[in-house]
Amino acid sequence: MSSAMSSETQFAEALAPLRRDMLRFARLQLRDDAAAEDAVQEALIAAVEKRASYGGRASLRTWVFAILRNKIIDMLRARNSGIRFVETDASTDAHFDADGHWAEESWPAAWGDPEQSLEAQQFWAVFEACLERLQESAARAFMLREMMGFETAEICATLQISTSNCGVLLHRARIALRACLEHTWFLNATQAK
C-alpha cells in the first residue's frame, strides 16, 4: 500500500468517530435522513480530498463541521429556491481559497494557553448538551441563526414559519440555553473553586 493511500486511510479513520455527531447535526437541520446522510457523505469526501489543506490550526472536528455546515447551507438554500444543488469542482467551503488552502481571513487563532483551551472544550461540550435539550424547533432556529448565519427571512423560509414565530423561537432558545449554561456550567464552575 502506498504512503499516500495509507495517509488517506488514516485520515478517513480519524474522521470516523465524528460521523455520528455530524449525522445528528445534519438530521436536525435537514429533517430528512437521506439528505442528512448525503450531506455527511459529501462533507467527509470533501474532507478526505482536501486533507492536505488541513493544517491543524483548528481541531479536526471544527474543520470538518465547517465543511458540513456549508454543505447543509447549500442544500437548504437550494431547497428553498426550488433549485436542485449540483456541486461543481469549485470549493463550496468558504474557509478555503480556490487552491484548497485556508483563506487568510479564516485562519484559526493561535492555540494560546492549554488550560484555557481545555476549559473552552469543556464549555462547548456543556453547550452542546444544553442545545440538545432544547425543543427541536427552537434548536433548529437557533442553529440556523447562530451557527449557519441565516437571516430571519431564510430561517422563516427553511422552517416554514412566520417572522414573529421565528423571533419567539430564537428568544426561547436563548433563554433556555442561558438557564442551562448558568445551571450546568457557571454554577458548577464557581462551586468547584
VMD Tcl script that draws the C-alpha trace (Angstrom):
set ca {
  {0.00 0.00 0.00}
  {1.40 3.39 -0.95}
  {2.09 6.05 1.68}
  {-0.44 8.39 0.03}
  {-3.11 5.71 0.30}
  {-2.24 4.87 3.90}
  {-2.37 8.55 4.89}
  {-5.78 8.81 3.20}
  {-6.91 5.71 5.12}
  {-5.54 7.07 8.39}
  {-7.25 10.40 7.79}
  {-10.55 8.66 7.00}
  {-10.20 6.62 10.20}
  {-9.67 9.83 12.18}
  {-12.92 11.19 10.72}
  {-14.99 8.07 11.54}
  {-15.73 9.00 15.20}
  {-17.20 12.34 14.06}
  {-19.77 10.75 11.75}
  {-22.45 10.15 14.41}
  {-22.41 13.77 15.60}
  {-22.33 15.00 12.03}
  {-25.42 12.93 11.20}
  {-27.27 14.22 14.24}
  {-26.43 17.81 13.30}
  {-27.45 17.29 9.66}
  {-30.70 15.50 10.56}
  {-31.72 18.29 12.87}
  {-31.21 20.87 10.15}
  {-32.42 18.98 7.09}
  {-35.18 16.89 8.72}
  {-34.60 14.22 6.12}
  {-32.49 11.16 6.88}
  {-31.45 10.61 3.26}
  {-30.49 14.26 2.74}
  {-28.59 14.26 6.05}
  {-26.71 11.14 5.00}
  {-25.88 12.76 1.65}
  {-24.62 15.94 3.33}
  {-22.42 13.99 5.74}
  {-21.03 11.81 2.95}
  {-20.26 14.86 0.80}
  {-18.57 16.58 3.75}
  {-16.47 13.51 4.58}
  {-15.45 13.05 0.94}
  {-14.52 16.74 0.68}
  {-12.50 16.47 3.91}
  {-10.57 13.45 2.63}
  {-9.96 15.12 -0.73}
  {-8.79 18.36 0.93}
  {-6.84 16.72 3.76}
  {-3.62 18.30 2.50}
  {-5.09 21.73 3.21}
  {-5.88 20.84 6.84}
  {-3.05 22.45 8.75}
  {-4.13 21.51 12.25}
  {-4.64 25.10 13.41}
  {-8.25 24.23 14.26}
  {-9.41 20.92 15.64}
  {-10.28 18.29 13.06}
  {-13.87 18.37 14.37}
  {-14.15 22.14 13.83}
  {-12.70 21.88 10.34}
  {-14.98 19.01 9.26}
  {-18.08 20.61 10.78}
  {-17.32 23.80 8.84}
  {-17.36 21.74 5.66}
  {-20.62 20.02 6.72}
  {-22.19 23.33 7.68}
  {-21.53 24.70 4.21}
  {-22.94 21.56 2.57}
  {-26.12 21.91 4.65}
  {-26.42 25.62 3.84}
  {-26.13 24.84 0.13}
  {-28.79 22.14 0.42}
  {-31.19 24.33 2.42}
  {-30.80 27.28 0.09}
  {-31.28 25.07 -2.96}
  {-34.35 23.51 -1.35}
  {-35.81 26.95 -0.56}
  {-35.13 28.30 -4.03}
  {-36.54 25.22 -5.73}
  {-33.22 24.64 -7.48}
  {-31.50 21.29 -7.18}
  {-27.93 21.86 -5.98}
  {-25.26 20.39 -8.20}
  {-21.76 20.53 -6.78}
  {-19.09 21.81 -9.10}
  {-15.36 21.31 -8.90}
  {-15.05 24.68 -7.15}
  {-14.94 24.58 -3.37}
  {-18.16 25.48 -1.62}
  {-16.38 25.83 1.68}
  {-15.93 29.50 2.49}
  {-12.91 28.73 4.66}
  {-10.75 27.76 1.69}
  {-9.48 29.61 -1.33}
  {-9.67 28.29 -4.89}
  {-6.47 26.26 -4.37}
  {-7.89 24.47 -1.34}
  {-5.77 26.37 1.18}
  {-7.15 28.13 4.24}
  {-8.41 31.57 3.29}
  {-6.38 34.11 5.24}
  {-9.48 35.63 6.89}
  {-10.46 32.14 8.12}
  {-7.17 31.25 9.78}
  {-7.79 29.93 13.26}
  {-6.46 31.95 16.16}
  {-3.31 30.79 17.94}
  {-3.73 27.95 20.40}
  {-3.00 30.10 23.42}
  {-2.99 28.67 26.92}
  {-3.64 24.87 27.03}
  {-5.63 25.18 30.28}
  {-7.91 27.77 28.68}
  {-8.22 25.56 25.60}
  {-9.31 22.62 27.76}
  {-11.79 24.80 29.62}
  {-13.19 26.06 26.30}
  {-13.58 22.47 25.05}
  {-15.41 21.56 28.24}
  {-17.65 24.62 27.89}
  {-18.59 23.70 24.31}
  {-19.38 20.13 25.38}
  {-21.77 21.54 28.02}
  {-23.17 24.00 25.47}
  {-23.84 21.17 23.00}
  {-25.59 19.14 25.71}
  {-27.74 22.18 26.52}
  {-28.53 22.68 22.84}
  {-29.66 19.06 22.55}
  {-32.15 19.61 25.38}
  {-33.92 22.41 23.52}
  {-37.26 21.91 21.83}
  {-36.44 20.79 18.26}
  {-37.95 23.83 16.52}
  {-36.12 26.24 18.83}
  {-32.84 24.34 18.39}
  {-33.18 24.40 14.59}
  {-33.95 28.14 14.54}
  {-31.03 28.89 16.88}
  {-28.57 26.78 14.88}
  {-29.68 28.32 11.60}
  {-29.15 31.82 13.00}
  {-26.09 31.46 15.18}
  {-24.17 28.59 13.63}
  {-25.09 28.93 9.98}
  {-25.56 32.68 9.78}
  {-29.02 32.62 8.19}
  {-31.04 35.82 8.15}
  {-34.57 35.84 9.59}
  {-36.18 35.53 6.14}
  {-34.06 32.47 5.33}
  {-34.89 30.86 8.68}
  {-38.60 31.50 8.10}
  {-38.44 30.00 4.62}
  {-36.47 26.97 5.79}
  {-38.68 26.24 8.80}
  {-41.85 27.48 7.08}
  {-42.74 29.80 9.96}
  {-43.69 33.44 10.35}
  {-41.26 36.18 11.33}
  {-42.91 36.56 14.74}
  {-42.74 32.80 15.35}
  {-39.05 32.90 14.42}
  {-38.47 35.66 16.97}
  {-40.27 33.66 19.65}
  {-38.28 30.50 18.87}
  {-34.97 32.38 18.98}
  {-35.93 34.10 22.23}
  {-36.95 30.80 23.85}
  {-33.79 29.10 22.65}
  {-31.57 31.85 24.08}
  {-33.41 31.87 27.42}
  {-33.28 28.07 27.72}
  {-29.59 27.96 26.75}
  {-28.77 30.69 29.24}
  {-30.61 28.87 32.04}
  {-28.97 25.57 31.19}
  {-25.49 27.12 31.00}
  {-25.97 29.02 34.25}
  {-27.01 25.84 35.98}
  {-24.60 23.30 34.44}
  {-21.55 25.43 33.64}
  {-21.30 28.68 35.56}
  {-22.82 27.42 38.81}
  {-20.64 24.29 38.80}
  {-17.55 26.32 37.88}
  {-18.00 28.68 40.84}
  {-18.69 25.80 43.23}
  {-15.52 24.00 42.13}
  {-13.34 26.98 43.10}
}
mol new
graphics top color blue
foreach p $ca { graphics top sphere $p radius 0.5 }
foreach p [lrange $ca 0 end-1] q [lrange $ca 1 end] { graphics top cylinder $p $q radius 0.2 }
display resetview
